[in-house]
Amino acid sequence: MPDRPVPCAPPDAIVDASGNVALGVYDRPFRRANLADASLSLGPMPLGRTVSRFRLKEWQHFAIVLPEAMLTFAIVDAKVLGASWCHFVNRDGTGQFEHEHKGPLLNVRVAQDLWDDETYVRTHRYRIQVRNHLDAGEHRIRLFIRGHGGTPSIEAD
């Protein structure tokens, strides 16, 4: 059986100044998730920065698991489409429900780092805000999702 790699300290950013992605096993998150700076190619043909950014899919996902319930949500920026979903489960098996919202003009933003940045999705009936602040050892999450079609509302801070 091969030896497992030993985690080491990551560089400051995932992508270096030359556009190379830092692959490896690290003992903590990168400070900057600058994947838009990566040099991409299609076979031997390099793709320009505009095409590279257009291809980039960014997201942040959370799962909050408690003994009696689980809440999981994601905010996705796929450049041509924004999407988000929030799923609630009673862990005793008595019920679950999901809200989702997506569209080409959805107001989404995905944080560029987990240390001091913000991820959000904002509409009149569906709002999730995540304040990433790992420098202080926390994530602050606010949810307001208006129920519809018999699905309950969610509000949490």
Backbone hydrogen bonds, N-H to C=O, Kabsch-Sander energy under -0.5 kcal/mol:
donor,donor_aa,acceptor,acceptor_aa,energy
8,C,25,V,-1.8
14,I,32,R,-1.9
16,D,20,N,-2.4
19,G,16,D,-2.0
22,A,14,I,-3.1
23,L,21,V,-1.1
26,Y,24,G,-0.5
27,D,8,C,-2.2
31,R,12,D,-0.9
32,R,12,D,-2.1
33,A,112,Q,-3.2
34,N,32,R,-1.1
35,L,33,A,-0.9
37,D,34,N,-2.2
38,A,35,L,-1.8
39,S,19,G,-2.6
40,L,38,A,-0.7
42,L,45,M,-3.3
43,G,41,S,-0.7
45,M,42,L,-1.8
47,L,40,L,-3.1
52,S,48,G,-2.6
53,R,49,R,-2.7
54,F,50,T,-2.0
55,R,51,V,-1.7
56,L,52,S,-0.9
58,E,77,D,-2.6
60,Q,75,I,-1.8
62,F,73,F,-2.7
64,I,71,L,-3.6
65,V,63,A,-0.7
66,L,64,I,-0.6
66,L,69,A,-3.1
70,M,89,V,-2.2
71,L,64,I,-2.5
72,T,87,H,-2.5
73,F,62,F,-2.2
74,A,85,W,-2.1
75,I,60,Q,-2.1
76,V,83,A,-3.2
77,D,58,E,-3.4
78,A,76,V,-0.6
78,A,81,L,-2.4
80,V,78,A,-2.7
82,G,103,G,-2.5
83,A,76,V,-2.2
84,S,101,H,-2.0
85,W,74,A,-1.4
86,C,99,H,-2.5
87,H,72,T,-3.3
88,F,97,F,-2.8
89,V,70,M,-2.6
90,N,95,G,-3.1
91,R,68,E,-1.8
91,R,89,V,-0.7
92,D,68,E,-0.5
93,G,90,N,-1.7
95,G,90,N,-0.6
97,F,88,F,-2.2
99,H,86,C,-2.7
101,H,84,S,-2.6
103,G,82,G,-2.3
106,L,103,G,-1.2
107,N,122,R,-0.6
108,V,106,L,-1.4
109,R,120,Y,-2.4
117,D,132,N,-1.5
119,T,130,V,-2.5
120,Y,109,R,-2.5
121,V,128,I,-2.1
122,R,107,N,-2.1
123,T,126,Y,-1.2
127,R,144,F,-3.1
128,I,121,V,-2.1
129,Q,142,R,-2.6
130,V,119,T,-3.3
131,R,129,Q,-0.5
131,R,140,R,-3.4
132,N,117,D,-2.3
132,N,130,V,-0.9
133,H,138,E,-2.1
134,L,114,L,-1.7
135,D,115,W,-1.4
136,A,133,H,-1.6
137,G,134,L,-0.9
138,E,133,H,-1.9
140,R,131,R,-2.4
141,I,139,H,-0.5
142,R,129,Q,-2.6
143,L,156,A,-2.8
144,F,127,R,-2.9
145,I,154,I,-3.2
146,R,125,R,-3.1
148,H,151,T,-0.5
151,T,148,H,-1.9
154,I,145,I,-2.5
156,A,143,L,-2.1
